[in-house]
Amino acid sequence: MMLGGIGGQVALPAVVTTRPINPSVDHNHCTTRQFQHMTFYHEGLWFVFYSDGKDFRYETSEDYGKTWHPAATPIDRAPNGSTSFDVLKVDDMVYISHTIYPLGRYDVKAPYARDPARRGEYTHEGRIKEGRIEGRWIHWLSDINPGFTPDYSNIVADSAGFFWVFAREDQMGVAYRSRTPNDTWLWAPRSVCMPVQGRHALDAAALDERKLYVVSTLTTGGRLYGNLYDGRTWNPEPLLICEDVTTVAGDDRRASIEFDPTQKRLHLVYVDGRSRLRYRFLDSPYRAQDWQPELSAEGLELAENVFTSALSVDTSQNPYELMITYGIEKHTGKDKRQRTGELYARRFDGTGWQADAILMSQPGTIYGWYPNVNRDVSDGLCMMYSRSVDKTNLGVPLAVMVSICKPNRN
């Protein structure tokens, strides 16, 4: 079954403000991946986090994106972009998991690149940062080396207050948990949350009763897996959710999950190998047979010719309403990873679209990609994305764009 597509005309029920916050970045991970949330709203201010190709930075806006103000100093060095950064907001606290590279960006002409015996010289380290929002800025309180490297990371807090960092390591999906609640200083040894070998792109969500769920788009073999942490242990065997997803390493046709505690329901959106946007949900007690549509059938088809997607929730609604961000492909580059187009957002209630699609990318352009959205859209949707500025080279340079759509309460 497929729901109605965007059609030839797109209604714009709400005003979208789009601004470039950096006109030219020389790295295609500047806005990171859509399974991470690098934007949020707090007491009248929007915060966005991105890499300028050298440093990891954040900016704020108090007028719904009309003007942006960069923080005076970078958060940290980010020479390889921000793929390994993730941001978590809990009340007025901000937590970041990320990776640093002491030698800077990888240099193909350096001795460690030319000589395989010296490859180990190019090292990376993990960091966990904790800060408090004070006015329009963040006062950073700690910068911790947790003893592991959060590659392609997600950071979440479970229902008991423990912090979790999910990452890919040794070609598996792994999870690290803080030793005590509400504390980021000490971390327990890793657990394997996705025991399948390959190129993982993970997204994780905290459920109720200390449970968690993780999904991974595994481009090795082109499969989408899920796994449950029942409050004590991870299932030893992951669950195959879809056996037809992209096999292109670095592709942005990924999966995103969000949990609605009012229904005890986990929502999943993903793009299959035929570029079709699909939806499923999982209800408590989160067994394989609790997925809908059943796993023997395909997920509900929402749109076609889609090259990226992201998921947000409206926590002001009961049950939560979903806001799905997705890209309609309009242009491709020489690299199989390079798919650009127009970026849209649309409200969804789990069974059907609740409003017309909203064009979130800059009108008149077809070079938007790598969108990143805020998790909670009760105060509006903030989408940061990359826009290619050279149609002959989609990867670099890129403009970092931010579009904000105010909530439509009508």
FIBAVEX-571907 format. One record per residue (C-alpha): z negated, x, y. Coordinates in steps of 0.1 Angstrom, whole numbers, plus 2048, in hexadecimal, padded with zeros to 3 digits. Each point is the difference from the previous one (the first is absolute). Layout:
REM residues N
ZXY...
***
This chain:
REM residues 410
80080080080880C8237F37F38208177FB81E80B8208108008098258227F080581880781D7E87F681C7DC80C8037E87EC8157E78138147E17EA8037EB81B81080681C8198058237F27F981E8158118207F57FB82380E8088247F67E08158008128207F682580380680981D7E97ED80B7E180E81A7E87F07F37E08087E07EC7DB7FA7F67F57FB8247F77DB7FA7F58067DC8047E77E47FE7DA8017E47FF7E57E981081A7F27EE81F80281781E7FB7E581B7E37E88087F17EB81C7DD80480E7F07ED81D81F7FC8158108217F781C8097E87FE8227EE81E8117EF7FF8217ED81F8167F980C8237FD81681181A80C8197E77E581980B7E07EC8047F07E07F47F97EA81F7F67DE80B8077EA81F7F17E080D80D7E18137EC7E581281E7EA80A80F7F87DE81781E7FF80F8008237F08228087F281A7E97E781C8077FE81F7E97DE8107F87FB8208127FD8167E18107FD7DD7EC7F47E380C81D7EB81F8157F781B7ED7EE81E8177FD80D7EE7E17FE7DD80F7E67E67F88097F57DD7DE80B7F37EC7EF81C7EF7DE7FD7E97EE8187E47E77F87ED7EC81B7DE7F27F87F17EE81E80081B81B80381D7E88218117F78058157E081E8167F980B8117E081A81B80580E8227F780281F81481781E7FB7F082180D8228118018117E48138217F07F681180D7E181881C80981D8057E880482380E7DC80B7FB7F78187E47ED7E57ED8207EB7FF81781D7F67EA80E7E57F47E87E57E28187F87F37FA8238047DA8017DB7FC7FD7FB80F82380C7DF80F7E07EC7FC7F37DE80C7DD7F28037F17DE8037EC7F181D7EC7E08057F97F88257E87E780D7FF7F38247F17E58168157EB8187F28058238147EC81A8258097FC7FA8207ED7F080C7DF7E28188008058157E07DF8057EE8098147E181D8147F17F98057DB8128147E57F97E97E280C8197E68207EE7F88227FB81180A7DC8088258027FB8117DE8077DE7F28057EF7DF8057DC7FC80C7ED7E07FA7DC7F47FF7F57EA7E37E97E28027E18167FB80981881C80D81D7EB81E81280E81E8077E981D81780681F7FB7EA81A81B7FD81A80F7E97F681F7ED80E8127E281B7E57FF7E67E47FB7EE7E78167DC80B8067E27F28127E28108117E17EC8097E480A8187DF8077EE7ED7E88168097E18148098038258028267FD81E8178007EF8227FB7FE8027DA81A7F57E77FE7FB7DA8198117E98227EF7FD8087E47E98237F87F480A7DE80C8258017F78058157DF82680180181282080781980081D8067FC8257E67E780C7FE7EC8207DE7EF7FF7F07E28127DD7F67FA7EA7E28097DB7F87FD7F97E07ED7DF7EE7FC7E180C7EC8098258048217FB7EF82081180C8257FD7F881B81A8048267FD7FD81981C7FF82680180580A81A7E782280D8098008147E080E7E67E98027E581A7E17EC7F77E37EE8137DE8037F07DE7F18087DD8087F57DD7F18047DE8108067E77E77F27E380E8147F881B7E682080F7F28267FF8038147F07E580D81C7EA8237F17FF8127F581F8127DF8028267FF8048077E781B8258078068188167ED81B80081A7F881282081081D8128058227EF8078128207E48198097F47FA8238107DD8027ED7E78158057E37E97DC7FF7F77E37E87F87E37F48167E17EC7F67E57EE8137E17EC7F47F57DE80C7DA7FB7F98027DB8098157FA7E17F881F7EC8258068008148218018227FD81181C8187F782280581181A8187F48258088018118027DE81C8177F581A7E780D7F18008237F17DE7FD7DE7F98107E87F07E67DD7F18007E57FB7E67DB7F88017E38087E97E17EA7FE7DD8087F27F780C7E681F81680780E8027DC8248057F78037DA7F97F37F882281F80C8128177E680F81D7FE7FB7F980A7DC80A8247F981A7F57E78137F181E80C8118207EB7FE8208087E581A81E80C8137FC7FE82681E81380E81D8167F580F82080D7DD80D8097F98258047DB7FF8097E27E88017DC7FF80B7E47E77FD7E57F38197E77E47FE7F37E781A7DA8007FB7FC7E481980F7E77E67EF7F27E28108097E880F81F8108247FB80B81881D7FA81681281881C8127EE81481B81282180A7F18218128088237F27FC81781E7F881C8058198088257FC7FE81C7E780182580380D81C7E97DD8047F27F77E47E77DE7FC8118107F98218027DA8047FC7F18238047DE80F7EE7E48127DB7FA7FB7F27DC7FE7DF7EF7FB7FA7DE7F27E17EB7F77FC7F67DC7E67EA7EF80580B7DC81A7E67F88187FF81D80880E8237EC7EF81B81580981E82181080A8058257FD7F681581E81681D80A7E681C80481781E80581280782081C7E680582380D7FD7F781E7EA8058057DA7EE8217FC7DC7F57FB7EC80B7E17DE80C7F37ED7E380E7DA8018017EA7E18087DC7F68077EE7F07E37F07E38138187EC8167E87E680D8048118238258067FB8188167ED80482580B81D8117EF80582580582180D7F281A81C8028227FB81181C8187F981180C82081E8117F08157EB7E880F8207F17DD80D7F77E87E47F97E38177F77FB8138207FA7FC81C7ED7DF7FF7F07EB81B7DD7F27F98017DC80A7E57E58028067DB8017E47E68058037DB7FB7E37EA80D7F37E67E88117DE8037E57E57FD8177E2805
***
